[in-house]
Amino acid sequence: IPLAGGDLVGSAPDVTLGHVADLLSGLLPAGDPAHGYAERLRGPGLGPAKLRGYLSGSIDAVLRVPDPAGGHRYLVVDYKTNRLGDVQQPSVAGDYAPAALAAAMVHSDYVLQALLYSVVLHRFLRWRLPDYQADRHLGGVLYLFLRGMCGPATPLFDGHPAGVFSWYPPAELIIAVSDLLDGRRTPA
């Protein structure tokens, strides 16, 4: 994925991770599990980092699932093997409860990865689906922390299975980040 002009040095806009942070804090509701991540992106180590050139990476899977309203939704899926919890103790499913997964997503910058993978999926679907509508077709992201998933006996924490971080970034955010990286949206 080209970032802010790809290899265009002279005419590329100056887009930074701080600009992505502005979009996150402006477009994510307060209760969103990734809302606080904007502050990490604004930090001195990340905030001024320019997004220029090309980003390479691999989405582990894209799932096409039926939408109850008709048609299909598409989900980004990424597998993680991170060891969470106290490394001096045996690993248990409780180490992969929602709060621990949210902390791991922030700590390892997986929120940014998930957002960029969602932008990639958005661009692909925009190109491939004739009736594409981001708010209808994008189904969010699932980050599967395999060490916390215990098969059919996986415990639930507030209705969420251990080891499964699910996030539904608003379509408006994904489109805004895509436009920012494309140079179609001026950084604030």
Salt bridges, closest charged atoms under 4 A:
ASP14 OD1 - LYS50 NZ 3.46
ASP14 OD1 - ARG52 NH2 2.97
ASP22 OD1 - ARG42 NH2 3.13
GLU39 OE2 - ARG42 NH1 2.71
ASP67 OD2 - ARG73 NH1 3.76
ASP78 OD2 - LYS80 NZ 2.65
ASP109 OD1 - ARG40 NE 2.86
ASP131 OD2 - ARG136 NH2 2.94
ASP179 OD1 - ARG184 NH1 3.81
ASP182 OD1 - ARG123 NH2 3.37
ASP182 OD2 - ARG184 NH2 3.08
